[in-house]
């Protein structure tokens, strides 16, 4: 719907600039000290919010005829217009060219980022659990003397860490996504005249959780081996008792 006293903007426009119905849209002449103000009357939802457009009372504001337009949408090549009247032609291939270029030039780099992030996470968790085990080596040795098995000891020291990790992973999911969206907005999308919408699919959330869980389980295997290597006589040596057990 077009309005005589306002404009309809695309959802990509609204998302990029944080606009909503009732806000004022200001356009500035690039080479003149002149601005135009329009009230946002409605927001039109594209199938994908990448279009940046505004329609409405622009013809009246810029002294154009009511039926003025500056482009055609057509499924077939337009042959009934003289070439001199056509400024440019934009095809589906042109519209998808930049996405293909980004996928080719940056797609593999993002896979590297994924691997680096998982390895960094595993390293941090390993150092944390390693510190916990090292500070409790004497206690672990004593529990072995009391008859506890390695599996039971591992559950005592690592189960709480596992529970905290899973809870934090679920609770912080939305925060992580908002952080990624903010980084993407200001460093990848906002500087361009168009708009690259930030979206995470349901499978993307599942992958994030599984990658963290699998990386953590691999670290737990290393920690379990560390617990197995702690000798039972370490606690006795700490107490000044020598001899073989």
C-alpha positions, 0 to 999 in steps of 0.5 A, a space after each residue: 500500500 502506498 500513501 500520499 502523506 508517507 512512505 512504505 519501506 522494505 523490511 531490509 531498510 527497516 532492519 538495517 537502520 533500525 526503523 519502525 512504523 511512525 519513525 521519520 525517514 530523512 533523505 539528503 541530496 548528495 551534492 546539495 544542503 537539502 534534506 527530505 523527511 518522510 513518515 514511515 507508514 508501513 513496512 513491506 516484507 520481502 521474501 529475503 530482507 536484502 532489498 533497500 527501497 522506499 515508495 509512497 509520496 515520492 512522486 509528489 515530493 520530487 515533482 514527478 507525474 503520478 504515474 512516474 516510474 524508473 524501472 520495469 520488472 519483467 520475466 522476459 527481455 523487454 523489446 518494445 523500448 528503445 535502447 537509448 531509454 534504458 539506463 541499465 539492465 539487472 538480471 537474476 544473474 547480476 543479483 546473485 553474482 555478489 553472493 556467489 563471489 562471497 561464497 567462493 572468496 570467503 566460504 573456505 575462510 569461514 570453515 577455517 574460522 569454525 575449526 579454529 574456534 573449536 580448537 580454541 574452545 577445546 584448549 581453554 577447557 583442557 587447561 581449566 580441567 587440567 588445573 582442577 585435576 592438578 590441584 586435587 591430585 592428592 585428594 584423587 590419590 586418597 580416593 583411590 586408596 579408599 577403593 574408588 574406581 577411576 570412573 567414579 573419581 572422574 564423575 566426582 571431579 568432571 560431572 559438575 564441570 559438564 553440567 555447568 558447560 551444558 547449561 551455559 551453552 544453552 543459556 548463552 546461545 541467544 547472547 552469542 547469536 546477538 553478538 555475532 549479529 552485531 559484529 556482522 551488522 557493523 563490519 560486514 553489512 552496514 558499510 554497504 549500500 545494500 543489506 546482507 541479512 544475518 540469519 542462523 538456521 535451526 541446523 546452525 543452532 544444533 551444530 553449535 551445540 554438537 561441536 561444543 559437546 563433541 569437543 568437550 567429550 574429547 577433552 574429557 577423554 584426555 582428563 580421564 587418562 590423566 586421572 588414571 595416571 595419578 598413583 595411589 602412593 602420592 597421598 601417602 608420600 604427601 603425609 610422609 608415609 613410604 613403602 609399596 602399596 
